[in-house]
Amino acid sequence: MVWAAFGFSGQVGLAFLDRRQNYPKYVETLENHLMPFLEDIGGRNWEYQHDNAPTHNSNATKNYLISKN
């Protein structure tokens, strides 16, 4: 599986994931790939949009994203 993100200020490099994502693995992917990118571009007042896959929409994922913004 390949994961990527982009924004007005740039893009996150592709992340090649070795297996299907569940919410703990998805949060780990965000922590390892998205958060360093956000810190590089200023870090605050961002909005992360994703589809409604169950992994993306879990309470754990939502709480993680809220805690980081």
N, CA, C, O and CB atoms as a CASP TS submission, in Angstrom:
PFRMAT TS
TARGET T0000
AUTHOR 0000-0000-0000
METHOD Language model
MODEL 1
PARENT N/A
ATOM      1  N   MET     1       0.846  -1.159   0.000  1.00  0.00           N
ATOM      2  CA  MET     1       0.000   0.000   0.000  1.00  0.00           C
ATOM      3  C   MET     1       0.901   1.235   0.000  1.00  0.00           C
ATOM      4  O   MET     1       1.976   1.235   0.600  1.00  0.00           O
ATOM      5  CB  MET     1      -0.968  -0.009   1.218  1.00  0.00           C
ATOM      6  N   VAL     2       0.447   2.274  -0.677  1.00  0.00           N
ATOM      7  CA  VAL     2       1.182   3.533  -0.728  1.00  0.00           C
ATOM      8  C   VAL     2       0.325   4.620  -0.089  1.00  0.00           C
ATOM      9  O   VAL     2      -0.874   4.713  -0.354  1.00  0.00           O
ATOM     10  CB  VAL     2       1.562   3.909  -2.197  1.00  0.00           C
ATOM     11  N   TRP     3       0.945   5.437   0.749  1.00  0.00           N
ATOM     12  CA  TRP     3       0.267   6.550   1.399  1.00  0.00           C
ATOM     13  C   TRP     3       1.005   7.826   1.037  1.00  0.00           C
ATOM     14  O   TRP     3       2.233   7.840   0.955  1.00  0.00           O
ATOM     15  CB  TRP     3       0.201   6.357   2.947  1.00  0.00           C
ATOM     16  N   ALA     4       0.246   8.907   0.819  1.00  0.00           N
ATOM     17  CA  ALA     4       0.851  10.204   0.515  1.00  0.00           C
ATOM     18  C   ALA     4      -0.082  11.307   0.977  1.00  0.00           C
ATOM     19  O   ALA     4      -1.269  11.079   1.211  1.00  0.00           O
ATOM     20  CB  ALA     4       1.153  10.342  -1.002  1.00  0.00           C
ATOM     21  N   ALA     5       0.467  12.506   1.107  1.00  0.00           N
ATOM     22  CA  ALA     5      -0.330  13.684   1.444  1.00  0.00           C
ATOM     23  C   ALA     5       0.316  14.888   0.777  1.00  0.00           C
ATOM     24  O   ALA     5       1.515  14.890   0.496  1.00  0.00           O
ATOM     25  CB  ALA     5      -0.438  13.884   3.000  1.00  0.00           C
ATOM     26  N   PHE     6      -0.486  15.904   0.530  1.00  0.00           N
ATOM     27  CA  PHE     6       0.041  17.128  -0.060  1.00  0.00           C
ATOM     28  C   PHE     6      -0.756  18.305   0.452  1.00  0.00           C
ATOM     29  O   PHE     6      -1.862  18.147   0.970  1.00  0.00           O
ATOM     30  CB  PHE     6       0.002  17.070  -1.604  1.00  0.00           C
ATOM     31  N   GLY     7      -0.195  19.466   0.304  1.00  0.00           N
ATOM     32  CA  GLY     7      -0.861  20.687   0.724  1.00  0.00           C
ATOM     33  C   GLY     7      -0.369  21.860  -0.090  1.00  0.00           C
ATOM     34  O   GLY     7       0.430  21.700  -1.013  1.00  0.00           O
ATOM     35  N   PHE     8      -0.841  23.019   0.249  1.00  0.00           N
ATOM     36  CA  PHE     8      -0.484  24.242  -0.453  1.00  0.00           C
ATOM     37  C   PHE     8       1.026  24.474  -0.426  1.00  0.00           C
ATOM     38  O   PHE     8       1.601  24.982  -1.388  1.00  0.00           O
ATOM     39  CB  PHE     8      -1.211  25.434   0.161  1.00  0.00           C
ATOM     40  N   SER     9       1.657  24.098   0.678  1.00  0.00           N
ATOM     41  CA  SER     9       3.083  24.379   0.868  1.00  0.00           C
ATOM     42  C   SER     9       4.007  23.247   0.449  1.00  0.00           C
ATOM     43  O   SER     9       5.221  23.356   0.619  1.00  0.00           O
ATOM     44  CB  SER     9       3.338  24.701   2.293  1.00  0.00           C
ATOM     45  N   GLY    10       3.469  22.171  -0.088  1.00  0.00           N
ATOM     46  CA  GLY    10       4.339  21.077  -0.506  1.00  0.00           C
ATOM     47  C   GLY    10       3.658  19.736  -0.390  1.00  0.00           C
ATOM     48  O   GLY    10       2.433  19.636  -0.318  1.00  0.00           O
ATOM     49  N   GLN    11       4.485  18.707  -0.376  1.00  0.00           N
ATOM     50  CA  GLN    11       3.956  17.353  -0.336  1.00  0.00           C
ATOM     51  C   GLN    11       4.798  16.476   0.570  1.00  0.00           C
ATOM     52  O   GLN    11       5.985  16.722   0.784  1.00  0.00           O
ATOM     53  CB  GLN    11       3.894  16.759  -1.738  1.00  0.00           C
ATOM     54  N   VAL    12       4.157  15.457   1.090  1.00  0.00           N
ATOM     55  CA  VAL    12       4.835  14.442   1.878  1.00  0.00           C
ATOM     56  C   VAL    12       5.347  13.403   0.894  1.00  0.00           C
ATOM     57  O   VAL    12       4.649  13.056  -0.059  1.00  0.00           O
ATOM     58  CB  VAL    12       3.884  13.804   2.965  1.00  0.00           C
ATOM     59  N   GLY    13       6.550  12.905   1.111  1.00  0.00           N
ATOM     60  CA  GLY    13       7.047  11.833   0.257  1.00  0.00           C
ATOM     61  C   GLY    13       6.164  10.602   0.378  1.00  0.00           C
ATOM     62  O   GLY    13       5.471  10.421   1.379  1.00  0.00           O
ATOM     63  N   LEU    14       6.190   9.774  -0.624  1.00  0.00           N
ATOM     64  CA  LEU    14       5.395   8.547  -0.592  1.00  0.00           C
ATOM     65  C   LEU    14       5.852   7.648   0.551  1.00  0.00           C
ATOM     66  O   LEU    14       7.047   7.510   0.814  1.00  0.00           O
ATOM     67  CB  LEU    14       5.497   7.798  -1.935  1.00  0.00           C
ATOM     68  N   ALA    15       4.899   7.055   1.210  1.00  0.00           N
ATOM     69  CA  ALA    15       5.187   6.080   2.260  1.00  0.00           C
ATOM     70  C   ALA    15       4.705   4.723   1.762  1.00  0.00           C
ATOM     71  O   ALA    15       3.523   4.550   1.462  1.00  0.00           O
ATOM     72  CB  ALA    15       4.497   6.471   3.627  1.00  0.00           C
ATOM     73  N   PHE    16       5.604   3.778   1.676  1.00  0.00           N
ATOM     74  CA  PHE    16       5.257   2.430   1.246  1.00  0.00           C
ATOM     75  C   PHE    16       5.005   1.589   2.496  1.00  0.00           C
ATOM     76  O   PHE    16       5.924   1.307   3.266  1.00  0.00           O
ATOM     77  CB  PHE    16       6.390   1.802   0.353  1.00  0.00           C
ATOM     78  N   LEU    17       3.772   1.203   2.681  1.00  0.00           N
ATOM     79  CA  LEU    17       3.350   0.494   3.879  1.00  0.00           C
ATOM     80  C   LEU    17       3.284  -0.993   3.589  1.00  0.00           C
ATOM     81  O   LEU    17       2.802  -1.410   2.535  1.00  0.00           O
ATOM     82  CB  LEU    17       1.987   1.013   4.378  1.00  0.00           C
ATOM     83  N   ASP    18       3.765  -1.781   4.516  1.00  0.00           N
ATOM     84  CA  ASP    18       3.910  -3.209   4.254  1.00  0.00           C
ATOM     85  C   ASP    18       2.658  -4.036   4.475  1.00  0.00           C
ATOM     86  O   ASP    18       2.629  -5.219   4.135  1.00  0.00           O
ATOM     87  CB  ASP    18       4.979  -3.744   5.098  1.00  0.00           C
ATOM     88  N   ARG    19       1.636  -3.438   5.032  1.00  0.00           N
ATOM     89  CA  ARG    19       0.419  -4.226   5.219  1.00  0.00           C
ATOM     90  C   ARG    19      -0.787  -3.314   5.315  1.00  0.00           C
ATOM     91  O   ARG    19      -0.676  -2.088   5.326  1.00  0.00           O
ATOM     92  CB  ARG    19       0.523  -5.103   6.473  1.00  0.00           C
ATOM     93  N   ARG    20      -1.917  -3.942   5.381  1.00  0.00           N
ATOM     94  CA  ARG    20      -3.172  -3.216   5.509  1.00  0.00           C
ATOM     95  C   ARG    20      -3.174  -2.373   6.775  1.00  0.00           C
ATOM     96  O   ARG    20      -2.587  -2.757   7.787  1.00  0.00           O
ATOM     97  CB  ARG    20      -4.357  -4.186   5.513  1.00  0.00           C
ATOM     98  N   GLN    21      -3.821  -1.248   6.718  1.00  0.00           N
ATOM     99  CA  GLN    21      -3.833  -0.340   7.855  1.00  0.00           C
ATOM    100  C   GLN    21      -5.031  -0.601   8.767  1.00  0.00           C
ATOM    101  O   GLN    21      -6.157  -0.758   8.295  1.00  0.00           O
ATOM    102  CB  GLN    21      -3.849   1.104   7.372  1.00  0.00           C
ATOM    103  N   ASN    22      -4.781  -0.645  10.065  1.00  0.00           N
ATOM    104  CA  ASN    22      -5.825  -0.566  11.073  1.00  0.00           C
ATOM    105  C   ASN    22      -5.591   0.762  11.788  1.00  0.00           C
ATOM    106  O   ASN    22      -4.633   1.461  11.458  1.00  0.00           O
ATOM    107  CB  ASN    22      -5.796  -1.811  12.078  1.00  0.00           C
ATOM    108  N   TYR    23      -6.425   1.136  12.750  1.00  0.00           N
ATOM    109  CA  TYR    23      -6.249   2.480  13.298  1.00  0.00           C
ATOM    110  C   TYR    23      -4.916   2.676  14.026  1.00  0.00           C
ATOM    111  O   TYR    23      -4.359   3.769  13.923  1.00  0.00           O
ATOM    112  CB  TYR    23      -7.378   2.787  14.240  1.00  0.00           C
ATOM    113  N   PRO    24      -4.361   1.695  14.755  1.00  0.00           N
ATOM    114  CA  PRO    24      -3.040   1.960  15.354  1.00  0.00           C
ATOM    115  C   PRO    24      -1.947   2.156  14.296  1.00  0.00           C
ATOM    116  O   PRO    24      -1.074   3.007  14.461  1.00  0.00           O
ATOM    117  CB  PRO    24      -2.649   0.809  16.283  1.00  0.00           C
ATOM    118  N   LYS    25      -1.992   1.380  13.222  1.00  0.00           N
ATOM    119  CA  LYS    25      -0.996   1.538  12.149  1.00  0.00           C
ATOM    120  C   LYS    25      -1.209   2.851  11.406  1.00  0.00           C
ATOM    121  O   LYS    25      -0.239   3.487  10.992  1.00  0.00           O
ATOM    122  CB  LYS    25      -1.068   0.353  11.160  1.00  0.00           C
ATOM    123  N   TYR    26      -2.454   3.264  11.231  1.00  0.00           N
ATOM    124  CA  TYR    26      -2.737   4.527  10.549  1.00  0.00           C
ATOM    125  C   TYR    26      -2.221   5.707  11.372  1.00  0.00           C
ATOM    126  O   TYR    26      -1.612   6.627  10.825  1.00  0.00           O
ATOM    127  CB  TYR    26      -4.251   4.677  10.292  1.00  0.00           C
ATOM    128  N   VAL    27      -2.461   5.680  12.674  1.00  0.00           N
ATOM    129  CA  VAL    27      -1.948   6.743  13.545  1.00  0.00           C
ATOM    130  C   VAL    27      -0.416   6.752  13.500  1.00  0.00           C
ATOM    131  O   VAL    27       0.192   7.822  13.493  1.00  0.00           O
ATOM    132  CB  VAL    27      -2.451   6.551  15.008  1.00  0.00           C
ATOM    133  N   GLU    28       0.201   5.591  13.469  1.00  0.00           N
ATOM    134  CA  GLU    28       1.663   5.504  13.347  1.00  0.00           C
ATOM    135  C   GLU    28       2.133   6.110  12.023  1.00  0.00           C
ATOM    136  O   GLU    28       3.143   6.811  11.986  1.00  0.00           O
ATOM    137  CB  GLU    28       2.129   4.033  13.454  1.00  0.00           C
ATOM    138  N   THR    29       1.410   5.844  10.949  1.00  0.00           N
ATOM    139  CA  THR    29       1.742   6.434   9.648  1.00  0.00           C
ATOM    140  C   THR    29       1.649   7.952   9.710  1.00  0.00           C
ATOM    141  O   THR    29       2.530   8.648   9.205  1.00  0.00           O
ATOM    142  CB  THR    29       0.807   5.890   8.550  1.00  0.00           C
ATOM    143  N   LEU    30       0.602   8.466  10.318  1.00  0.00           N
ATOM    144  CA  LEU    30       0.459   9.918  10.457  1.00  0.00           C
ATOM    145  C   LEU    30       1.608  10.494  11.278  1.00  0.00           C
ATOM    146  O   LEU    30       2.179  11.524  10.920  1.00  0.00           O
ATOM    147  CB  LEU    30      -0.891  10.270  11.112  1.00  0.00           C
ATOM    148  N   GLU    31       1.941   9.834  12.369  1.00  0.00           N
ATOM    149  CA  GLU    31       3.008  10.314  13.253  1.00  0.00           C
ATOM    150  C   GLU    31       4.361  10.327  12.534  1.00  0.00           C
ATOM    151  O   GLU    31       5.143  11.265  12.691  1.00  0.00           O
ATOM    152  CB  GLU    31       3.090   9.436  14.514  1.00  0.00           C
ATOM    153  N   ASN    32       4.630   9.292  11.753  1.00  0.00           N
ATOM    154  CA  ASN    32       5.936   9.164  11.107  1.00  0.00           C
ATOM    155  C   ASN    32       6.072   9.950   9.813  1.00  0.00           C
ATOM    156  O   ASN    32       7.187  10.289   9.416  1.00  0.00           O
ATOM    157  CB  ASN    32       6.212   7.733  10.831  1.00  0.00           C
ATOM    158  N   HIS    33       4.962  10.248   9.147  1.00  0.00           N
ATOM    159  CA  HIS    33       5.047  10.874   7.824  1.00  0.00           C
ATOM    160  C   HIS    33       4.369  12.239   7.748  1.00  0.00           C
ATOM    161  O   HIS    33       4.940  13.179   7.195  1.00  0.00           O
ATOM    162  CB  HIS    33       4.438   9.965   6.799  1.00  0.00           C
ATOM    163  N   LEU    34       3.173  12.359   8.290  1.00  0.00           N
ATOM    164  CA  LEU    34       2.451  13.631   8.192  1.00  0.00           C
ATOM    165  C   LEU    34       2.977  14.668   9.177  1.00  0.00           C
ATOM    166  O   LEU    34       3.200  15.818   8.799  1.00  0.00           O
ATOM    167  CB  LEU    34       0.969  13.410   8.430  1.00  0.00           C
ATOM    168  N   MET    35       3.177  14.282  10.421  1.00  0.00           N
ATOM    169  CA  MET    35       3.565  15.261  11.441  1.00  0.00           C
ATOM    170  C   MET    35       4.904  15.939  11.148  1.00  0.00           C
ATOM    171  O   MET    35       5.004  17.152  11.329  1.00  0.00           O
ATOM    172  CB  MET    35       3.631  14.589  12.788  1.00  0.00           C
ATOM    173  N   PRO    36       5.939  15.217  10.704  1.00  0.00           N
ATOM    174  CA  PRO    36       7.184  15.922  10.358  1.00  0.00           C
ATOM    175  C   PRO    36       6.974  16.951   9.239  1.00  0.00           C
ATOM    176  O   PRO    36       7.568  18.029   9.270  1.00  0.00           O
ATOM    177  CB  PRO    36       8.258  14.912   9.933  1.00  0.00           C
ATOM    178  N   PHE    37       6.144  16.626   8.267  1.00  0.00           N
ATOM    179  CA  PHE    37       5.825  17.563   7.182  1.00  0.00           C
ATOM    180  C   PHE    37       5.146  18.805   7.740  1.00  0.00           C
ATOM    181  O   PHE    37       5.511  19.924   7.380  1.00  0.00           O
ATOM    182  CB  PHE    37       4.922  16.891   6.124  1.00  0.00           C
ATOM    183  N   LEU    38       4.164  18.621   8.612  1.00  0.00           N
ATOM    184  CA  LEU    38       3.444  19.760   9.184  1.00  0.00           C
ATOM    185  C   LEU    38       4.363  20.631  10.035  1.00  0.00           C
ATOM    186  O   LEU    38       4.238  21.856  10.029  1.00  0.00           O
ATOM    187  CB  LEU    38       2.264  19.273  10.024  1.00  0.00           C
ATOM    188  N   GLU    39       5.277  20.013  10.760  1.00  0.00           N
ATOM    189  CA  GLU    39       6.240  20.791  11.542  1.00  0.00           C
ATOM    190  C   GLU    39       7.133  21.625  10.631  1.00  0.00           C
ATOM    191  O   GLU    39       7.462  22.766  10.956  1.00  0.00           O
ATOM    192  CB  GLU    39       7.097  19.863  12.417  1.00  0.00           C
ATOM    193  N   ASP    40       7.525  21.061   9.498  1.00  0.00           N
ATOM    194  CA  ASP    40       8.378  21.785   8.546  1.00  0.00           C
ATOM    195  C   ASP    40       7.678  22.993   7.937  1.00  0.00           C
ATOM    196  O   ASP    40       8.334  23.977   7.597  1.00  0.00           O
ATOM    197  CB  ASP    40       8.827  20.853   7.440  1.00  0.00           C
ATOM    198  N   ILE    41       6.356  22.934   7.795  1.00  0.00           N
ATOM    199  CA  ILE    41       5.646  24.050   7.153  1.00  0.00           C
ATOM    200  C   ILE    41       4.977  24.985   8.152  1.00  0.00           C
ATOM    201  O   ILE    41       4.236  25.883   7.753  1.00  0.00           O
ATOM    202  CB  ILE    41       4.605  23.515   6.200  1.00  0.00           C
ATOM    203  N   GLY    42       5.224  24.790   9.425  1.00  0.00           N
ATOM    204  CA  GLY    42       4.668  25.718  10.404  1.00  0.00           C
ATOM    205  C   GLY    42       3.872  25.080  11.508  1.00  0.00           C
ATOM    206  O   GLY    42       3.721  25.664  12.581  1.00  0.00           O
ATOM    207  N   GLY    43       3.361  23.901  11.269  1.00  0.00           N
ATOM    208  CA  GLY    43       2.822  23.084  12.327  1.00  0.00           C
ATOM    209  C   GLY    43       1.421  23.300  12.860  1.00  0.00           C
ATOM    210  O   GLY    43       0.834  22.335  13.348  1.00  0.00           O
ATOM    211  N   ARG    44       0.844  24.476  12.807  1.00  0.00           N
ATOM    212  CA  ARG    44      -0.459  24.709  13.443  1.00  0.00           C
ATOM    213  C   ARG    44      -1.480  25.228  12.437  1.00  0.00           C
ATOM    214  O   ARG    44      -1.144  25.692  11.348  1.00  0.00           O
ATOM    215  CB  ARG    44      -0.319  25.703  14.603  1.00  0.00           C
ATOM    216  N   ASN    45      -2.744  25.129  12.852  1.00  0.00           N
ATOM    217  CA  ASN    45      -3.868  25.625  12.048  1.00  0.00           C
ATOM    218  C   ASN    45      -3.946  24.970  10.674  1.00  0.00           C
ATOM    219  O   ASN    45      -4.103  25.652   9.661  1.00  0.00           O
ATOM    220  CB  ASN    45      -3.759  27.124  11.884  1.00  0.00           C
ATOM    221  N   TRP    46      -3.837  23.674  10.645  1.00  0.00           N
ATOM    222  CA  TRP    46      -3.969  22.924   9.411  1.00  0.00           C
ATOM    223  C   TRP    46      -5.255  22.102   9.476  1.00  0.00           C
ATOM    224  O   TRP    46      -5.812  21.874  10.550  1.00  0.00           O
ATOM    225  CB  TRP    46      -2.730  22.012   9.176  1.00  0.00           C
ATOM    226  N   GLU    47      -5.701  21.677   8.332  1.00  0.00           N
ATOM    227  CA  GLU    47      -6.882  20.815   8.248  1.00  0.00           C
ATOM    228  C   GLU    47      -6.508  19.610   7.407  1.00  0.00           C
ATOM    229  O   GLU    47      -6.079  19.747   6.262  1.00  0.00           O
ATOM    230  CB  GLU    47      -8.117  21.573   7.639  1.00  0.00           C
ATOM    231  N   TYR    48      -6.673  18.443   7.975  1.00  0.00           N
ATOM    232  CA  TYR    48      -6.338  17.202   7.281  1.00  0.00           C
ATOM    233  C   TYR    48      -7.631  16.583   6.775  1.00  0.00           C
ATOM    234  O   TYR    48      -8.537  16.302   7.560  1.00  0.00           O
ATOM    235  CB  TYR    48      -5.564  16.210   8.218  1.00  0.00           C
ATOM    236  N   GLN    49      -7.720  16.372   5.491  1.00  0.00           N
ATOM    237  CA  GLN    49      -8.922  15.783   4.898  1.00  0.00           C
ATOM    238  C   GLN    49      -8.590  14.398   4.366  1.00  0.00           C
ATOM    239  O   GLN    49      -7.562  14.194   3.720  1.00  0.00           O
ATOM    240  CB  GLN    49      -9.488  16.685   3.763  1.00  0.00           C
ATOM    241  N   HIS    50      -9.449  13.479   4.639  1.00  0.00           N
ATOM    242  CA  HIS    50      -9.290  12.121   4.131  1.00  0.00           C
ATOM    243  C   HIS    50     -10.666  11.550   3.853  1.00  0.00           C
ATOM    244  O   HIS    50     -11.682  12.166   4.175  1.00  0.00           O
ATOM    245  CB  HIS    50      -8.508  11.225   5.134  1.00  0.00           C
ATOM    246  N   ASP    51     -10.694  10.372   3.254  1.00  0.00           N
ATOM    247  CA  ASP    51     -11.989   9.766   2.958  1.00  0.00           C
ATOM    248  C   ASP    51     -12.574   9.169   4.239  1.00  0.00           C
ATOM    249  O   ASP    51     -11.994   9.305   5.316  1.00  0.00           O
ATOM    250  CB  ASP    51     -11.853   8.677   1.853  1.00  0.00           C
ATOM    251  N   ASN    52     -13.688   8.529   4.119  1.00  0.00           N
ATOM    252  CA  ASN    52     -14.374   7.993   5.298  1.00  0.00           C
ATOM    253  C   ASN    52     -14.089   6.518   5.546  1.00  0.00           C
ATOM    254  O   ASN    52     -14.949   5.793   6.046  1.00  0.00           O
ATOM    255  CB  ASN    52     -15.853   8.192   5.155  1.00  0.00           C
ATOM    256  N   ALA    53     -12.904   6.080   5.203  1.00  0.00           N
ATOM    257  CA  ALA    53     -12.532   4.701   5.521  1.00  0.00           C
ATOM    258  C   ALA    53     -12.609   4.508   7.037  1.00  0.00           C
ATOM    259  O   ALA    53     -12.280   5.431   7.782  1.00  0.00           O
ATOM    260  CB  ALA    53     -11.096   4.365   4.986  1.00  0.00           C
ATOM    261  N   PRO    54     -13.031   3.350   7.506  1.00  0.00           N
ATOM    262  CA  PRO    54     -13.167   3.135   8.948  1.00  0.00           C
ATOM    263  C   PRO    54     -11.895   3.463   9.738  1.00  0.00           C
ATOM    264  O   PRO    54     -11.973   3.993  10.846  1.00  0.00           O
ATOM    265  CB  PRO    54     -13.558   1.703   9.206  1.00  0.00           C
ATOM    266  N   THR    55     -10.753   3.156   9.184  1.00  0.00           N
ATOM    267  CA  THR    55      -9.485   3.470   9.849  1.00  0.00           C
ATOM    268  C   THR    55      -9.309   4.967  10.033  1.00  0.00           C
ATOM    269  O   THR    55      -8.840   5.418  11.078  1.00  0.00           O
ATOM    270  CB  THR    55      -8.312   2.906   9.053  1.00  0.00           C
ATOM    271  N   HIS    56      -9.684   5.732   9.027  1.00  0.00           N
ATOM    272  CA  HIS    56      -9.540   7.189   9.073  1.00  0.00           C
ATOM    273  C   HIS    56     -10.558   7.822  10.008  1.00  0.00           C
ATOM    274  O   HIS    56     -10.312   8.886  10.575  1.00  0.00           O
ATOM    275  CB  HIS    56      -9.684   7.780   7.678  1.00  0.00           C
ATOM    276  N   ASN    57     -11.679   7.176  10.162  1.00  0.00           N
ATOM    277  CA  ASN    57     -12.811   7.745  10.888  1.00  0.00           C
ATOM    278  C   ASN    57     -12.940   7.229  12.322  1.00  0.00           C
ATOM    279  O   ASN    57     -13.909   7.552  13.009  1.00  0.00           O
ATOM    280  CB  ASN    57     -14.078   7.455  10.142  1.00  0.00           C
ATOM    281  N   SER    58     -11.986   6.443  12.771  1.00  0.00           N
ATOM    282  CA  SER    58     -12.085   5.884  14.124  1.00  0.00           C
ATOM    283  C   SER    58     -11.924   6.983  15.170  1.00  0.00           C
ATOM    284  O   SER    58     -11.304   8.013  14.908  1.00  0.00           O
ATOM    285  CB  SER    58     -11.020   4.785  14.338  1.00  0.00           C
ATOM    286  N   ASN    59     -12.480   6.759  16.341  1.00  0.00           N
ATOM    287  CA  ASN    59     -12.339   7.728  17.430  1.00  0.00           C
ATOM    288  C   ASN    59     -10.877   7.929  17.800  1.00  0.00           C
ATOM    289  O   ASN    59     -10.465   9.046  18.112  1.00  0.00           O
ATOM    290  CB  ASN    59     -13.130   7.273  18.658  1.00  0.00           C
ATOM    291  N   ALA    60     -10.090   6.860  17.769  1.00  0.00           N
ATOM    292  CA  ALA    60      -8.665   6.975  18.102  1.00  0.00           C
ATOM    293  C   ALA    60      -7.951   7.889  17.112  1.00  0.00           C
ATOM    294  O   ALA    60      -7.132   8.714  17.516  1.00  0.00           O
ATOM    295  CB  ALA    60      -7.999   5.587  18.115  1.00  0.00           C
ATOM    296  N   THR    61      -8.250   7.753  15.827  1.00  0.00           N
ATOM    297  CA  THR    61      -7.636   8.612  14.814  1.00  0.00           C
ATOM    298  C   THR    61      -8.087  10.050  14.996  1.00  0.00           C
ATOM    299  O   THR    61      -7.268  10.968  14.949  1.00  0.00           O
ATOM    300  CB  THR    61      -7.984   8.121  13.401  1.00  0.00           C
ATOM    301  N   LYS    62      -9.372  10.252  15.201  1.00  0.00           N
ATOM    302  CA  LYS    62      -9.890  11.614  15.407  1.00  0.00           C
ATOM    303  C   LYS    62      -9.238  12.263  16.626  1.00  0.00           C
ATOM    304  O   LYS    62      -8.816  13.418  16.566  1.00  0.00           O
ATOM    305  CB  LYS    62     -11.426  11.591  15.579  1.00  0.00           C
ATOM    306  N   ASN    63      -9.156  11.525  17.722  1.00  0.00           N
ATOM    307  CA  ASN    63      -8.549  12.068  18.936  1.00  0.00           C
ATOM    308  C   ASN    63      -7.071  12.385  18.733  1.00  0.00           C
ATOM    309  O   ASN    63      -6.572  13.387  19.243  1.00  0.00           O
ATOM    310  CB  ASN    63      -8.715  11.088  20.092  1.00  0.00           C
ATOM    311  N   TYR    64      -6.382  11.542  17.997  1.00  0.00           N
ATOM    312  CA  TYR    64      -4.970  11.797  17.703  1.00  0.00           C
ATOM    313  C   TYR    64      -4.816  13.097  16.922  1.00  0.00           C
ATOM    314  O   TYR    64      -3.990  13.938  17.275  1.00  0.00           O
ATOM    315  CB  TYR    64      -4.358  10.622  16.910  1.00  0.00           C
ATOM    316  N   LEU    65      -5.603  13.268  15.869  1.00  0.00           N
ATOM    317  CA  LEU    65      -5.500  14.479  15.048  1.00  0.00           C
ATOM    318  C   LEU    65      -5.873  15.729  15.846  1.00  0.00           C
ATOM    319  O   LEU    65      -5.238  16.773  15.695  1.00  0.00           O
ATOM    320  CB  LEU    65      -6.402  14.360  13.814  1.00  0.00           C
ATOM    321  N   ILE    66      -6.886  15.630  16.684  1.00  0.00           N
ATOM    322  CA  ILE    66      -7.262  16.767  17.533  1.00  0.00           C
ATOM    323  C   ILE    66      -6.113  17.127  18.474  1.00  0.00           C
ATOM    324  O   ILE    66      -5.825  18.305  18.687  1.00  0.00           O
ATOM    325  CB  ILE    66      -8.543  16.444  18.347  1.00  0.00           C
ATOM    326  N   SER    67      -5.468  16.124  19.028  1.00  0.00           N
ATOM    327  CA  SER    67      -4.376  16.390  19.978  1.00  0.00           C
ATOM    328  C   SER    67      -3.173  17.041  19.309  1.00  0.00           C
ATOM    329  O   SER    67      -2.386  17.716  19.974  1.00  0.00           O
ATOM    330  CB  SER    67      -3.943  15.097  20.650  1.00  0.00           C
ATOM    331  N   LYS    68      -3.024  16.848  18.010  1.00  0.00           N
ATOM    332  CA  LYS    68      -1.873  17.396  17.291  1.00  0.00           C
ATOM    333  C   LYS    68      -2.126  18.770  16.708  1.00  0.00           C
ATOM    334  O   LYS    68      -1.186  19.435  16.273  1.00  0.00           O
ATOM    335  CB  LYS    68      -1.473  16.467  16.195  1.00  0.00           C
ATOM    336  N   ASN    69      -3.362  19.208  16.689  1.00  0.00           N
ATOM    337  CA  ASN    69      -3.665  20.518  16.104  1.00  0.00           C
ATOM    338  C   ASN    69      -4.013  21.454  17.215  1.00  0.00           C
ATOM    339  O   ASN    69      -4.307  22.623  16.968  1.00  0.00           O
ATOM    340  CB  ASN    69      -4.815  20.440  15.072  1.00  0.00           C
TER
END
